[in-house]
Amino acid sequence: MGRRTVETGEYVAFARRIIRAAGERVAQADDWELSELLSLRDDVEAAIARGVEGLREQGHSWQYIGTALGIRRQSAQERYGRGPNAGA
């Protein structure tokens, strides 16, 4: 079975536009809505962690993931290496 290819560039660009638009809306809104925007940090971090987990499940190395994240291999493993595929 061949490797599955998923195009995510346009999807991530769409998410980026939505988040930026949310920032603009919050800038014109009540202050409590700022905390709602801030809560997206946790969602983004969870999405990154899931992405790393998926890449590890596909057999990608910590070096590959670290490079993609713009950090050292060891830093990537220390930060995201908590799941069942954390080793190696």
OpenMM code with the backbone's topology and positions (N, CA, C; nanometers):
from openmm import Vec3, app, unit

residues = "MET GLY ARG ARG THR VAL GLU THR GLY GLU TYR VAL ALA PHE ALA ARG ARG ILE ILE ARG ALA ALA GLY GLU ARG VAL ALA GLN ALA ASP ASP TRP GLU LEU SER GLU LEU LEU SER LEU ARG ASP ASP VAL GLU ALA ALA ILE ALA ARG GLY VAL GLU GLY LEU ARG GLU GLN GLY HIS SER TRP GLN TYR ILE GLY THR ALA LEU GLY ILE ARG ARG GLN SER ALA GLN GLU ARG TYR GLY ARG GLY PRO ASN ALA GLY ALA".split()
positions = [
    Vec3(0.0857, -0.1184, 0.0000),
    Vec3(0.0000, 0.0000, 0.0000),
    Vec3(0.0898, 0.1240, 0.0000),
    Vec3(0.0606, 0.2196, -0.0879),
    Vec3(0.1402, 0.3409, -0.0984),
    Vec3(0.1105, 0.4390, 0.0130),
    Vec3(0.2010, 0.5337, 0.0260),
    Vec3(0.1846, 0.6370, 0.1280),
    Vec3(0.0699, 0.7304, 0.0901),
    Vec3(-0.0108, 0.7616, 0.1848),
    Vec3(-0.1244, 0.8521, 0.1664),
    Vec3(-0.0727, 0.9960, 0.1618),
    Vec3(-0.1207, 1.0726, 0.0662),
    Vec3(-0.0828, 1.2129, 0.0550),
    Vec3(-0.2050, 1.2989, 0.0819),
    Vec3(-0.1916, 1.3907, 0.1744),
    Vec3(-0.3003, 1.4811, 0.2094),
    Vec3(-0.2514, 1.6225, 0.1860),
    Vec3(-0.3227, 1.6952, 0.1027),
    Vec3(-0.2887, 1.8344, 0.0759),
    Vec3(-0.3514, 1.9210, 0.1838),
    Vec3(-0.2708, 1.9883, 0.2613),
    Vec3(-0.3245, 2.0685, 0.3718),
    Vec3(-0.2936, 2.2165, 0.3596),
    Vec3(-0.2154, 2.2550, 0.2632),
    Vec3(-0.1741, 2.3943, 0.2505),
    Vec3(-0.2913, 2.4907, 0.2419),
    Vec3(-0.3859, 2.4622, 0.1537),
    Vec3(-0.5013, 2.5505, 0.1398),
    Vec3(-0.5880, 2.5491, 0.2653),
    Vec3(-0.5998, 2.4338, 0.3268),
    Vec3(-0.6803, 2.4202, 0.4488),
    Vec3(-0.6208, 2.5044, 0.5618),
    Vec3(-0.4893, 2.4956, 0.5790),
    Vec3(-0.4222, 2.5733, 0.6828),
    Vec3(-0.4286, 2.7226, 0.6503),
    Vec3(-0.4169, 2.7589, 0.5237),
    Vec3(-0.4282, 2.8993, 0.4844),
    Vec3(-0.5678, 2.9525, 0.5185),
    Vec3(-0.6702, 2.8710, 0.4990),
    Vec3(-0.8066, 2.9095, 0.5347),
    Vec3(-0.8177, 2.9318, 0.6858),
    Vec3(-0.7626, 2.8386, 0.7640),
    Vec3(-0.7656, 2.8519, 0.9105),
    Vec3(-0.6934, 2.9790, 0.9533),
    Vec3(-0.5820, 3.0086, 0.8897),
    Vec3(-0.5059, 3.1296, 0.9218),
    Vec3(-0.5906, 3.2545, 0.8959),
    Vec3(-0.6618, 3.2558, 0.7823),
    Vec3(-0.7481, 3.3710, 0.7513),
    Vec3(-0.8599, 3.3859, 0.8533),
    Vec3(-0.9173, 3.2761, 0.8965),
    Vec3(-1.0248, 3.2789, 0.9957),
    Vec3(-0.9728, 3.3342, 1.1285),
    Vec3(-0.8558, 3.2890, 1.1709),
    Vec3(-0.7990, 3.3363, 1.2980),
    Vec3(-0.7672, 3.4847, 1.2905),
    Vec3(-0.7111, 3.5274, 1.1793),
    Vec3(-0.6818, 3.6712, 1.1634),
    Vec3(-0.8101, 3.7532, 1.1648),
    Vec3(-0.9139, 3.7037, 1.0984),
    Vec3(-1.0421, 3.7737, 1.0973),
    Vec3(-1.1012, 3.7775, 1.2375),
    Vec3(-1.0837, 3.6711, 1.3134),
    Vec3(-1.1322, 3.6696, 1.4522),
    Vec3(-1.0617, 3.7770, 1.5332),
    Vec3(-0.9329, 3.7949, 1.5107),
    Vec3(-0.8583, 3.9002, 1.5791),
    Vec3(-0.9136, 4.0376, 1.5468),
    Vec3(-0.9475, 4.0592, 1.4212),
    Vec3(-1.0060, 4.1873, 1.3809),
    Vec3(-1.1416, 4.2095, 1.4471),
    Vec3(-1.2208, 4.1056, 1.4550),
    Vec3(-1.3532, 4.1178, 1.5186),
    Vec3(-1.3392, 4.1455, 1.6680),
    Vec3(-1.2460, 4.0762, 1.7316),
    Vec3(-1.2240, 4.0967, 1.8747),
    Vec3(-1.1752, 4.2385, 1.9003),
    Vec3(-1.0962, 4.2913, 1.8100),
    Vec3(-1.0449, 4.4273, 1.8261),
    Vec3(-1.1575, 4.5299, 1.8329),
    Vec3(-1.2722, 4.4937, 1.7808),
    Vec3(-1.3866, 4.5845, 1.7801),
    Vec3(-1.4965, 4.5397, 1.8759),
    Vec3(-1.4657, 4.4431, 1.9618),
    Vec3(-1.5672, 4.3822, 2.0474),
    Vec3(-1.5419, 4.4122, 2.1943),
    Vec3(-1.6134, 4.3408, 2.2798),
    Vec3(-1.5979, 4.3529, 2.4243),
    Vec3(-1.4719, 4.2806, 2.4707),
    Vec3(-1.4187, 4.3241, 2.5834),
    Vec3(-1.2927, 4.2676, 2.6317),
    Vec3(-1.3021, 4.1197, 2.6683),
    Vec3(-1.4184, 4.0695, 2.7088),
    Vec3(-1.4267, 3.9278, 2.7455),
    Vec3(-1.4040, 3.8382, 2.6243),
    Vec3(-1.4285, 3.8893, 2.5048),
    Vec3(-1.4078, 3.8093, 2.3848),
    Vec3(-1.2591, 3.7885, 2.3553),
    Vec3(-1.1754, 3.8733, 2.4113),
    Vec3(-1.0318, 3.8541, 2.3960),
    Vec3(-0.9902, 3.7209, 2.4574),
    Vec3(-1.0499, 3.6841, 2.5689),
    Vec3(-1.0157, 3.5557, 2.6309),
    Vec3(-1.0583, 3.4387, 2.5428),
    Vec3(-1.1661, 3.4555, 2.4675),
    Vec3(-1.2079, 3.3514, 2.3734),
    Vec3(-1.1025, 3.3332, 2.2644),
    Vec3(-1.0520, 3.4427, 2.2136),
    Vec3(-0.9471, 3.4365, 2.1128),
    Vec3(-0.8210, 3.3730, 2.1714),
    Vec3(-0.7884, 3.4093, 2.2922),
    Vec3(-0.6717, 3.3534, 2.3598),
    Vec3(-0.6842, 3.2024, 2.3771),
    Vec3(-0.8053, 3.1542, 2.3972),
    Vec3(-0.8256, 3.0099, 2.4173),
    Vec3(-0.7911, 2.9287, 2.2928),
    Vec3(-0.7797, 2.9959, 2.1789),
    Vec3(-0.7403, 2.9240, 2.0570),
    Vec3(-0.5977, 2.8703, 2.0660),
    Vec3(-0.5159, 2.9290, 2.1505),
    Vec3(-0.3786, 2.8790, 2.1672),
    Vec3(-0.3782, 2.7315, 2.2037),
    Vec3(-0.4642, 2.6938, 2.2975),
    Vec3(-0.4706, 2.5535, 2.3382),
    Vec3(-0.5146, 2.4647, 2.2223),
    Vec3(-0.6110, 2.5139, 2.1436),
    Vec3(-0.6586, 2.4368, 2.0291),
    Vec3(-0.5493, 2.4197, 1.9242),
    Vec3(-0.4745, 2.5256, 1.8990),
    Vec3(-0.3658, 2.5178, 1.8015),
    Vec3(-0.2570, 2.4230, 1.8514),
    Vec3(-0.2220, 2.4316, 1.9777),
    Vec3(-0.1204, 2.3421, 2.0337),
    Vec3(-0.1653, 2.1962, 2.0258),
    Vec3(-0.2929, 2.1710, 2.0538),
    Vec3(-0.3462, 2.0344, 2.0437),
    Vec3(-0.3421, 1.9857, 1.8985),
    Vec3(-0.3705, 2.0743, 1.8042),
    Vec3(-0.3657, 2.0378, 1.6629),
    Vec3(-0.2229, 2.0045, 1.6200),
    Vec3(-0.1267, 2.0815, 1.6672),
    Vec3(0.0139, 2.0539, 1.6356),
    Vec3(0.0543, 1.9189, 1.6937),
    Vec3(0.0168, 1.8946, 1.8186),
    Vec3(0.0506, 1.7673, 1.8828),
    Vec3(-0.0105, 1.6504, 1.8061),
    Vec3(-0.1335, 1.6659, 1.7589),
    Vec3(-0.1975, 1.5592, 1.6812),
    Vec3(-0.1262, 1.5404, 1.5484),
    Vec3(-0.0842, 1.6511, 1.4862),
    Vec3(-0.0082, 1.6412, 1.3623),
    Vec3(0.1224, 1.5667, 1.3816),
    Vec3(0.1926, 1.5962, 1.4897),
    Vec3(0.3174, 1.5268, 1.5213),
    Vec3(0.2895, 1.3782, 1.5439),
    Vec3(0.1851, 1.3492, 1.6193),
    Vec3(0.1490, 1.2095, 1.6459),
    Vec3(0.1226, 1.1346, 1.5144),
    Vec3(0.0489, 1.1990, 1.4248),
    Vec3(0.0202, 1.1367, 1.2960),
    Vec3(0.1456, 1.1122, 1.2139),
    Vec3(0.2362, 1.2084, 1.2135),
    Vec3(0.3613, 1.1904, 1.1408),
    Vec3(0.4441, 1.0766, 1.2005),
    Vec3(0.4449, 1.0671, 1.3328),
    Vec3(0.5170, 0.9566, 1.3974),
    Vec3(0.4529, 0.8227, 1.3614),
    Vec3(0.3184, 0.8190, 1.3577),
    Vec3(0.2482, 0.6955, 1.3206),
    Vec3(0.2833, 0.6529, 1.1781),
    Vec3(0.3129, 0.7507, 1.0922),
    Vec3(0.3524, 0.7210, 0.9541),
    Vec3(0.4997, 0.6823, 0.9432),
    Vec3(0.5714, 0.6905, 1.0543),
    Vec3(0.7110, 0.6490, 1.0554),
    Vec3(0.8126, 0.7598, 1.0383),
    Vec3(0.7680, 0.8857, 1.0424),
    Vec3(0.8630, 0.9966, 1.0291),
    Vec3(0.9499, 1.0071, 1.1543),
    Vec3(1.0738, 1.0445, 1.1331),
    Vec3(1.1700, 1.0556, 1.2434),
    Vec3(1.1499, 1.1859, 1.3201),
    Vec3(1.2077, 1.1877, 1.4399),
    Vec3(1.2059, 1.3110, 1.5188),
    Vec3(1.2877, 1.4188, 1.4491),
    Vec3(1.3891, 1.3794, 1.3733),
    Vec3(1.4675, 1.4769, 1.2972),
    Vec3(1.3788, 1.5449, 1.1935),
    Vec3(1.3009, 1.4673, 1.1212),
    Vec3(1.2090, 1.5208, 1.0205),
    Vec3(1.1093, 1.6170, 1.0842),
    Vec3(1.0514, 1.5747, 1.1968),
    Vec3(0.9509, 1.6568, 1.2659),
    Vec3(1.0145, 1.7833, 1.3220),
    Vec3(1.1304, 1.7700, 1.3828),
    Vec3(1.2000, 1.8867, 1.4360),
    Vec3(1.2290, 1.9885, 1.3272),
    Vec3(1.2746, 1.9409, 1.2127),
    Vec3(1.3015, 2.0309, 1.1009),
    Vec3(1.1741, 2.1018, 1.0568),
    Vec3(1.0645, 2.0274, 1.0476),
    Vec3(0.9361, 2.0864, 1.0076),
    Vec3(0.8891, 2.1924, 1.1074),
    Vec3(0.9183, 2.1709, 1.2347),
    Vec3(0.8784, 2.2649, 1.3392),
    Vec3(0.9776, 2.3791, 1.3582),
    Vec3(1.0942, 2.3669, 1.2964),
    Vec3(1.1971, 2.4697, 1.3112),
    Vec3(1.2700, 2.4626, 1.4441),
    Vec3(1.2742, 2.3403, 1.5011),
    Vec3(1.3437, 2.3190, 1.6284),
    Vec3(1.4330, 2.1961, 1.6161),
    Vec3(1.5163, 2.1741, 1.7170),
    Vec3(1.6038, 2.0565, 1.7172),
    Vec3(1.5228, 1.9291, 1.7358),
    Vec3(1.5780, 1.8196, 1.6849),
    Vec3(1.5157, 1.6883, 1.6998),
    Vec3(1.4856, 1.6587, 1.8457),
    Vec3(1.5829, 1.6822, 1.9315),
    Vec3(1.5664, 1.6529, 2.0733),
    Vec3(1.4558, 1.7381, 2.1347),
    Vec3(1.4477, 1.8643, 2.0953),
    Vec3(1.3422, 1.9522, 2.1475),
    Vec3(1.2041, 1.9032, 2.1041),
    Vec3(1.1936, 1.8597, 1.9794),
    Vec3(1.0657, 1.8068, 1.9307),
    Vec3(1.0253, 1.6833, 2.0094),
    Vec3(1.1201, 1.5943, 2.0316),
    Vec3(1.0903, 1.4708, 2.1045),
    Vec3(1.0539, 1.5001, 2.2496),
    Vec3(1.1242, 1.5932, 2.3120),
    Vec3(1.0939, 1.6282, 2.4510),
    Vec3(0.9553, 1.6917, 2.4636),
    Vec3(0.9197, 1.7746, 2.3669),
    Vec3(0.7926, 1.8461, 2.3751),
    Vec3(0.6732, 1.7600, 2.3358),
    Vec3(0.6891, 1.6774, 2.2318),
    Vec3(0.5744, 1.6048, 2.1772),
    Vec3(0.5843, 1.4532, 2.1931),
    Vec3(0.6914, 1.4039, 2.2504),
    Vec3(0.7122, 1.2593, 2.2587),
    Vec3(0.6466, 1.1953, 2.3787),
    Vec3(0.5165, 1.2078, 2.3905),
    Vec3(0.4462, 1.1504, 2.5044),
    Vec3(0.3547, 1.0348, 2.4662),
    Vec3(0.3290, 1.0177, 2.3372),
    Vec3(0.2336, 0.9175, 2.2924),
    Vec3(0.2957, 0.7802, 2.2755),
    Vec3(0.2190, 0.6858, 2.2191),
    Vec3(0.2657, 0.5487, 2.2034),
    Vec3(0.3801, 0.5353, 2.1061),
    Vec3(0.3972, 0.6306, 2.0139),
    Vec3(0.5053, 0.6262, 1.9160),
    Vec3(0.6183, 0.7218, 1.9518),
    Vec3(0.6331, 0.7510, 2.0785),
    Vec3(0.7287, 0.8524, 2.1229),
    Vec3(0.8736, 0.8085, 2.1060),
    Vec3(0.9017, 0.6835, 2.1201),
    Vec3(1.0400, 0.6370, 2.1149),
    Vec3(1.0991, 0.6386, 1.9765),
    Vec3(1.2245, 0.5959, 1.9680),
    Vec3(1.2991, 0.5787, 1.8426),
    Vec3(1.3326, 0.7091, 1.7786),
] * unit.nanometer
topology = app.Topology()
chain = topology.addChain("A")
for resn in residues:
    res = topology.addResidue(resn, chain)
    for name in ("N", "CA", "C"):
        topology.addAtom(name, app.Element.getBySymbol(name[0]), res)
